[in-house]
Amino acid sequence: MSEVDLKYLKSLTQEWFKDAFYGDLYLERVETLKIVVEPDRIDEVNWGVEEGSAIRKITPEFTNKLYFSNGFFEKGLRELILQTKRPCEEEVSKKLTTRLEYLEELKKKVWSTKEIKHYRLFYSEVVKEVWIFTSEGKFLSDKREYTKLGVIVVAEKDGRLERGYEVAGRKMNFEQVKDLEEFLVLPERASRLAVKMLSAKKAPAGVMPVVLAGQAGGTMIHEAVGHGLEADHAEEGLSVYSGKIGEKVASPLITVVDDPTIEGLYGSYQVDDEGVYAQPVVLIENGRLKTYLYDRLTAFKYQKTPNGHGRRQDYRCIPIPRMANTYIAKGPHKPEEILKSIEKGILVKKMGGGEVNPLTGDFVFEVREGYYIDKGEIAYPVKGATLVGNGPKVLEIIDMVGEDLHFEPGVCGKDGQGVPVSDGQPTLRIPELTVGGIVE
């Protein structure tokens, strides 16, 4: 941006920011496409573009004030910042055609067995461009392209219905993801899971060893640990980790990192939503708590440095401390070694929904895909299992950490805002955890 343009922005915002401890002008343009297909029809096609702008002030009393507009409220702002033209009807039609052709090819990969009765493919892509001008005189921008694919397959046998669900998501555009194996294998993986679960037995109940496979994707770390490390909770005394910087909070095998800069992950970005450059943050290192995730407001209030984790769902929302790509770092153990170490227990391949108390870390999670382990071998799939425990206590007792590392995409909700994230972990062994199921 030229010196003349910066002078224009400064003159435009000088009056707005005169009584603010800090302020920023935030503008965004979002193009979205969503397609849902079934075996014999296109169930949904939605395309749209939205533009919006917001002025945010942090007062000397450390409170946020937000004023927003649907569109760019100054004509000069639109002319200065928005160089992208709205796609014409022909361009949109071409885009839809290529995506539908891609989904038609993926439909052929769903198993055509007698057990499979139905399936749905969900495809979405988002192109989000943001521009941020701060009261410090800085101008920053970021372009974020997200592509996500989900497949649900329903299988039936003898009146019993089971579902297989698989998802992949990347901060990449369609051309970058369309040939990635993690996208291409989703229909087959969902088919296999649905058929496999037809033979699942009811999960046993009790306290037992649990292996969280890398494919479990870090859901427990995100929900039961990560939210407690966001500074608005932690600094206000609303987290089990409040006041514990420097203390041992996990096994020496555990290092927890949040890194928005990892190329291509669903939660990645170059600049956060209040103009701070993204950076990796080591939250827990070899079991000791190092720091929290800060936005500007919380950092200013507690005399800390913002670390690139102030995020907002859109221009209507105030930035708050949020996770991006949160994961447990790799360890020294081979995944097969961890499995072999279990006499009897549960292997969790995929996590489902659940509930967490951020103040205590207590959690209850559903197991979407699980297996009973007998003498170090996978014996059979189980259904109806839940995991019940306390996040910090689980981190303290983990005694084996795998050398693998897998990430899963998701949308994290907090204070009514949803943002793209990725959660990751290697294979983990938890020597004792309460498993809810059927008591024999």
For each residue, the residues with C-beta under 8 A, 3 or more apart:
1: 5 6 139
2: 5 6
3: 6 7
4: 7 8
5: 1 2 8 9 80
6: 1 2 3 9 10 137 139
7: 3 4 10 11
8: 4 5 11 12 76 80
9: 5 6 12 13 25 80 133 139
10: 6 7 13 14 137
11: 7 8 14
12: 8 9 16 25 74 76 77
13: 9 10 16 17 23 25 55 133 135
14: 10 11 17 18
15: 18
16: 12 13 20 23 25 55 57
17: 13 14 20 23 57 135
18: 14 15
19: 57 59
20: 16 17 23 57 58 59 135
21: 57 58 59 60 62 300
22: 57 58 134 135 136 296 300
23: 13 16 17 20 55 56 57 58 134 135
24: 55 56 132 133 134 135 274 275
25: 9 12 13 16 53 54 55 132 133 134
26: 53 54 55 56 130 131 132 273 274 312 315
27: 51 52 53 54 72 77 81 82 130 131 132 315
28: 51 52 53 128 129 130 131 314 315
29: 49 50 51 82 84 128 129
30: 49 50 51 126 127 128 129 314
31: 47 48 49 87 126 127 128
32: 46 47 48 49 50 124 125 126 127
33: 46 47 95 96 99 123 124 125 126
34: 44 45 46 47 122 123 124
35: 42 44 45 46 96 99 100 103 122 123 124
36: 42 43 44 120 121 122 123
37: 41 42 43 100 103 104 107 120 121 123
38: 41 42 43 118 119 120 121
39: 107 118 119
40:
41: 37 38
42: 35 36 37 38 45 100
43: 36 37 38 120
44: 34 35 36
45: 34 35 42 96
46: 32 33 34 35
47: 31 32 33 34 92 95 96
48: 31 32
49: 29 30 31 32 86 87
50: 29 30 32 70
51: 27 28 29 30 70 71 72 78 82
52: 27 28 68 69 70 71 314 315 316
53: 25 26 27 28 68 69 71 72 73 77 315
54: 25 26 27 66 67 68 69 315 316
55: 13 16 23 24 25 26 66 67 68
56: 23 24 26 64 65 66 67 274 318 319
57: 16 17 19 20 21 22 23 64 65 66
58: 20 21 22 23 62 63 64 65 296 297 300
59: 19 20 21 62 63 64 65
60: 21
61:
62: 21 58 59 297 300 301
63: 58 59
64: 56 57 58 59 297 318
65: 56 57 58 59
66: 54 55 56 57 317 318
67: 54 55 56
68: 52 53 54 55 315 316
69: 52 53 54 72 73
70: 50 51 52
71: 51 52 53 78
72: 27 51 53 69 75 77 78 81 82
73: 53 69 77
74: 12 77 78
75: 72 78 79
76: 8 12 79 80
77: 12 27 53 72 73 74 80 81
78: 51 71 72 74 75 81 82
79: 75 76 82
80: 5 8 9 76 77
81: 27 72 77 78 131
82: 27 29 51 72 78 79
83:
84: 29 129
85:
86: 49
87: 31 49 91 92 95
88: 91 92
89: 92 93
90: 93 94
91: 87 88 94 95
92: 47 87 88 89 95 96
93: 89 90 96 97
94: 90 91 97 98
95: 33 47 87 91 92 98 99
96: 33 35 45 47 92 93 99 100
97: 93 94 100 101
98: 94 95 101 102 174
99: 33 35 95 96 102 103 123 125 174
100: 35 37 42 96 97 103 104
101: 97 98 104 105
102: 98 99 105 106 123 174 178
103: 35 37 99 100 106 107 121 123
104: 37 100 101 107 108
105: 101 102 108 109
106: 102 103 109 110 121 149 151 184 186 187
107: 37 39 103 104 110 119 121 187
108: 104 105
109: 105 106 184 185 187 188
110: 106 107 116 119 151 153 187 188 190 191
111: 116 153 187 188 191 192 195
112: 116
113: 116 191 195
114:
115: 155 156 157 194 195 198
116: 110 111 112 113 119 153 154 155 191 194 195
117: 154 155 156 161
118: 38 39 153 154
119: 38 39 107 110 116 151 152 153 154 187 190 191
120: 36 37 38 43 151 152
121: 36 37 38 103 106 107 149 150 151 187
122: 34 35 36 148 149 150 151 152
123: 33 34 35 36 37 99 102 103 148 149 150
124: 32 33 34 35 146 147 148
125: 32 33 99 145 146 147 148 173 174
126: 30 31 32 33 144 145 146
127: 30 31 32 143 144 145 173
128: 28 29 30 31 143 144 145 146
129: 28 29 30 84 141 142 143 144
130: 26 27 28 141 142 144 271 273
131: 26 27 28 81 139 140 141
132: 24 25 26 27 138 139 140 141 271 273 274 275
133: 9 13 24 25 138 139 275
134: 22 23 24 25 137 138 139 140 274 275
135: 13 17 20 22 23 24
136: 22
137: 6 10 134
138: 132 133 134 275
139: 1 6 9 131 132 133 134
140: 131 132 134 271 275 277
141: 129 130 131 132 271
142: 129 130 269 270 271
143: 127 128 129
144: 126 127 128 129 130 171 269
145: 125 126 127 128 171 172 173
146: 124 125 126 128 169 170 171 172 266 420
147: 124 125 169 170 172 173 174 176 177
148: 122 123 124 125 167 168 169 170 266 409
149: 106 121 122 123 167 168 169 177 183 186
150: 121 122 123 165 166 167 168 186
151: 106 110 119 120 121 122 164 165 166 167 186 187 189 190
152: 119 120 122 163 164 165 190
153: 110 111 116 118 119 163 164 165 187 190 191 193 194
154: 116 117 118 119 161 162 163 194
155: 115 116 117 161 162 163 164 191 194 195 197 198
156: 115 117 159 160 161 162 198
157: 115 160 198
158:
159: 156
160: 156 157 198
161: 117 154 155 156
162: 154 155 156 194 195 197 198 200 383
163: 152 153 154 155 194 197
164: 151 152 153 155 189 190 191 192 193 194 195 196 197
165: 150 151 152 153 190 193 368
166: 150 151 186 189 190 193
167: 148 149 150 151 186 408 409
168: 148 149 150 177 180 182 183 186 409
169: 146 147 148 149 266 409 410 420 422
170: 146 147 148 176 177 180 264 265 266 409
171: 144 145 146 264 265 266 267 268 269 420
172: 145 146 147 176 177 264
173: 125 127 145 147 176 177
174: 98 99 102 125 147 177 178
175: 178
176: 147 170 172 173 180 264
177: 147 149 168 170 172 173 174 180 183
178: 102 174 175 183
179: 183 184
180: 168 170 176 177 183 184
181: 184 185
182: 168 185 186
183: 149 168 177 178 179 180 186
184: 106 109 179 180 181
185: 109 181 182 188 189
186: 106 149 150 151 166 167 168 182 183 189 190
187: 106 107 109 110 111 119 121 151 153 190 191
188: 109 110 111 185 191 192
189: 151 164 166 185 186 192 193
190: 110 119 151 152 153 164 165 166 186 187 193 194
191: 110 111 113 116 119 153 155 164 187 188 194 195
192: 111 164 188 189 195 196
193: 153 164 165 166 189 190 196 197 369
194: 115 116 153 154 155 162 163 164 190 191 197 198
195: 111 113 115 116 155 162 164 191 192 198
196: 164 192 193 199 200 381
197: 155 162 163 164 193 194 200 369 381 383
198: 115 155 156 157 160 162 194 195
199: 196 380 381
200: 162 196 197 380 381 382 383
201: 372 380 381 382 383
202: 382 383 384 437 438
203: 346 367 370 372 382 383 384 385 435 436 437 438
204: 208 346 372 382 435 437 438 439 440
205: 435 436 437 438 439
206: 434 435 439
207: 432 433 434 435
208: 204 344 345 346 432 433 435
209: 342 343 344 345 346 373 429 430 431 432 433
210: 345 346 347 348 387 429 430 433 435
211: 338 339 342 345 346 347 348 373 427 428 429 430
212: 216 220 348 425 427 428 430
213: 216 335 347 348 349 406 427
214: 217 335 402 404 405 406 425 426 427
215: 349 350 406 408
216: 212 213 219 220 348 349 350 351 406 408 425
217: 214 350 351 406 407 408 410 423 424 425
218: 221 222 326 327 328 407 408 423 424 425
219: 216 222 223 351 354 365 408 410 423
220: 212 216 223 224 225 351 363 365 387 391 394 425
221: 218 224 225 226 256 326 327 328 423 425
222: 218 219 225 226 227 323 326 410 412 421 423
223: 219 220 226 227 354 356 363 365 391
224: 220 221 228 356 361 363 389 390 391 394
225: 220 221 222 228 229 256 361 391 392 395
226: 221 222 223 229 230 256 258 323 326 423
227: 222 223 230 233 239 323 356 358 414
228: 224 225 233 234 239 240 241 358 361 391 392
229: 225 226 234 239 241 256 258 283 284 292 293
230: 226 227 233 234 239 292 293 309 320 321 322 323 414
231: 234 235 292 293 294 295 298 299 302 304 321
232: 235 236 238 295 298 320 321
233: 227 228 230 236 238 239 242 358
234: 228 229 230 231 238 239 241 242 292
235: 231 232 242 292 298 301 302
236: 232 233 242
237: 242 243
238: 232 233 234 242 358 359
239: 227 228 229 230 233 234 242 358 359
240: 228 358 359 360 361 391 392
241: 228 229 234 244 249 289 292 392
242: 233 234 235 236 237 238 239
243: 237
244: 241 247 249 289
245: 289 290 291 292
246: 288 289 290
247: 244 288 289
248: 287 288 289
249: 241 244 284 287 288 289 392 395 396
250: 254 256 284 287 288 392 395 396 398
251: 254 287 395 396 397 398 399
252: 286 287
253: 286 287 331 332 398 399 400 401
254: 250 251 284 286 287 328 395 398 401
255: 282 284 285 286 328 329
256: 221 225 226 229 250 282 283 284 326 327 328 329
257: 280 281 282 283 326 327 329
258: 226 229 280 281 283 293 309 323 324 325 326 327
259: 262 279 280 281 324 325 327
260: 267 268 269 272 278 279 280 308 309 324 325
261: 268 270 278 279 280
262: 259 265 268 325 422
263: 268
264: 170 171 172 176 268
265: 170 171 262 268 325 407 409 422
266: 146 148 169 170 171 325 407 409 410 420 421 422
267: 171 260 323 324 325 326 409 419 420 421 422
268: 171 260 261 262 263 264 265 278 324 325 422
269: 142 144 171 260 272 278 324
270: 142 261 277 278
271: 130 132 140 141 142 275 276 277 278 308
272: 260 269 275 276 277 278 295 308 309 310 311 319
273: 26 130 132 310 311 312 319
274: 24 26 56 132 134 295 296 306 310 312 319
275: 24 132 133 134 138 140 271 272
276: 271 272 296 306 307 308 310
277: 140 270 271 272 308
278: 260 261 268 269 270 271 272 308 324
279: 259 260 261 307 308
280: 257 258 259 260 261
281: 257 258 259 291 293 307 308 309
282: 255 256 257 285 290 291
283: 229 256 257 258 289 290 291 292 293
284: 229 249 250 254 255 256 287 288 289 290 395
285: 255 282 288 290
286: 252 253 254 255
287: 248 249 250 251 252 253 254 284
288: 246 247 248 249 250 284 285
289: 241 244 245 246 247 248 249 283 284
290: 245 246 282 283 284 285
291: 245 281 282 283 307
292: 229 230 231 234 235 241 245 283 321
293: 229 230 231 258 281 283 307 309 321 322 323
294: 231 298 299 304 305 306 307 309 310 321
295: 231 232 272 274 298 299 306 309 310 311 319 320 321 322
296: 22 58 274 276 299 300 306 310 319
297: 58 62 64 300 301 310 319
298: 231 232 235 294 295 301 302 304 321
299: 231 294 295 296 302 303 304 305 306 307
300: 21 22 58 62 296 297 303
301: 62 235 297 298
302: 231 235 298 299
303: 299 300
304: 231 294 298 299
305: 294 299
306: 274 276 294 295 296 299 309 310
307: 276 279 281 291 293 294 299
308: 260 271 272 276 277 278 279 281
309: 230 258 260 272 281 293 294 295 306 321 322 323 324
310: 272 273 274 276 294 295 296 297 306 319 320 321 322
311: 272 273 295 319 320 321 322 324 417 419
312: 26 273 274 315 317 318 319 320 417 419
313: 316 317 417 418 419
314: 28 30 52 317
315: 26 27 28 52 53 54 68 312
316: 52 54 68 313
317: 66 312 313 314 416 417
318: 56 64 66 312
319: 56 272 273 274 295 296 297 310 311 312
320: 230 232 295 310 311 312 414 415 417
321: 230 231 232 292 293 294 295 298 309 310 311
322: 230 293 295 309 310 311 412 414 417 419 421
323: 222 226 227 230 258 267 293 309 326 412 421
324: 258 259 260 267 268 269 278 309 311 421 422
325: 258 259 260 262 265 266 267 268 407 421 422 423 424
326: 218 221 222 226 256 257 258 267 323 421 422 423 424
327: 218 221 256 257 258 259 405 407 422 423 424 425
328: 218 221 254 255 256 401 424 425 426 428
329: 255 256 257 405 426
330: 401 402 403 404 405 426
331: 253 400 401 402 403 426
332: 253 401 403
333: 337 338 400 401 402 403 427 429
334: 337 338 402 403
335: 213 214 338 339 402 403 404 426 427
336: 339 340
337: 333 334 340 341 400
338: 211 333 334 335 341 342 400 402 427 428 429
339: 211 335 336 342 347 373 376 377 378 427
340: 336 337 376
341: 337 338 376 400 429
342: 209 211 338 339 345 347 373 376 429
343: 209 374 375 376
344: 208 209 372 373 374 375
345: 208 209 210 211 342 372 373
346: 203 204 208 209 210 211 367 370 371 372 373 382 385 435
347: 210 211 213 339 342 370 371 372 373 378
348: 210 211 212 213 216 351 367 369 370 385 387
349: 213 215 216 369 370 371
350: 215 216 217 367 368 369 370
351: 216 217 219 220 348 354 365 366 367 368
352: 365 366 367 368
353: 365 366
354: 219 223 351 363 364 365 366 386 387
355: 363 364
356: 223 224 227 361 362 363 391
357: 360 361 362 363
358: 227 228 233 238 239 240 361
359: 238 239 240
360: 240 357 390
361: 224 225 228 240 356 357 358 390 391 392 393
362: 356 357 389 390 391
363: 220 223 224 354 355 356 357 387 388 389 390 391
364: 354 355 386 387 388 436
365: 219 220 223 351 352 353 354 386 387
366: 351 352 353 354 385 386
367: 203 346 348 350 351 352 370 382 385 386 387
368: 165 350 351 352
369: 193 197 348 349 350 381
370: 203 346 347 348 349 350 367 381 382 383 385
371: 346 347 349 378 379 380 381 382
372: 201 203 204 344 345 346 347 378 379 380 381 382
373: 209 211 339 342 344 345 346 347 376 377 378 379
374: 343 344 377 379
375: 343 344
376: 339 340 341 342 343 373
377: 339 373 374
378: 339 347 371 372 373
379: 371 372 373 374
380: 199 200 201 371 372
381: 196 197 199 200 201 369 370 371 372
382: 200 201 202 203 204 346 367 370 371 372 385 437
383: 162 197 200 201 202 203 370
384: 202 203 437 438
385: 203 346 348 366 367 370 382 435 436 437
386: 354 364 365 366 367 435 436 437
387: 210 220 348 354 363 364 365 367 433 434 435 436
388: 363 364 433 434 435 436
389: 224 362 363 393 394 433 434
390: 224 360 361 362 363 393 394
391: 220 223 224 225 228 240 356 361 362 363 394 395
392: 225 228 240 241 249 250 361 395 396
393: 361 389 390 396 397
394: 220 224 389 390 391 397 398 430 433
395: 225 249 250 251 254 284 391 392 398
396: 249 250 251 392 393
397: 251 393 394 430 431 432
398: 250 251 253 254 394 395 401 428 429 430
399: 251 253 429 431
400: 253 331 333 337 338 341 427 428 429
401: 253 254 328 330 331 332 333 398 426 427 428 429
402: 214 330 331 333 334 335 338 405 426 427 428
403: 330 331 332 333 334 335 426
404: 214 330 335 426 427
405: 214 327 329 330 402 424 425 426
406: 213 214 215 216 217 424 425 426
407: 217 218 265 266 325 327 422 423 424
408: 167 215 216 217 218 219 422 423 424
409: 148 167 168 169 170 265 266 267 420 421 422
410: 169 217 219 222 266 420 421 422 423
411: 418 419 420 421
412: 222 322 323 418 419 420 421
413: 416 417 418
414: 227 230 320 322 417
415: 320
416: 317 413
417: 311 312 313 317 320 322 413 414
418: 313 411 412 413
419: 267 311 312 313 322 411 412
420: 146 169 171 266 267 409 410 411 412
421: 222 266 267 322 323 324 325 326 409 410 411 412
422: 169 262 265 266 267 268 324 325 326 327 407 408 409 410
423: 217 218 219 221 222 226 325 326 327 407 408 410
424: 217 218 325 326 327 328 405 406 407 408
425: 212 214 216 217 218 220 221 327 328 405 406 428
426: 214 328 329 330 331 335 401 402 403 404 405 406
427: 211 212 213 214 333 335 338 339 400 401 402 404
428: 211 212 328 338 398 400 401 402 425
429: 209 210 211 333 338 341 342 398 399 400 401
430: 209 210 211 212 394 397 398 433
431: 209 397 399
432: 207 208 209 397
433: 207 208 209 210 387 388 389 394 430
434: 206 207 387 388 389
435: 203 204 205 206 207 208 210 346 385 386 387 388
436: 203 205 364 385 386 387 388
437: 202 203 204 205 382 384 385 386
438: 202 203 204 205 384
439: 204 205 206
440: 204
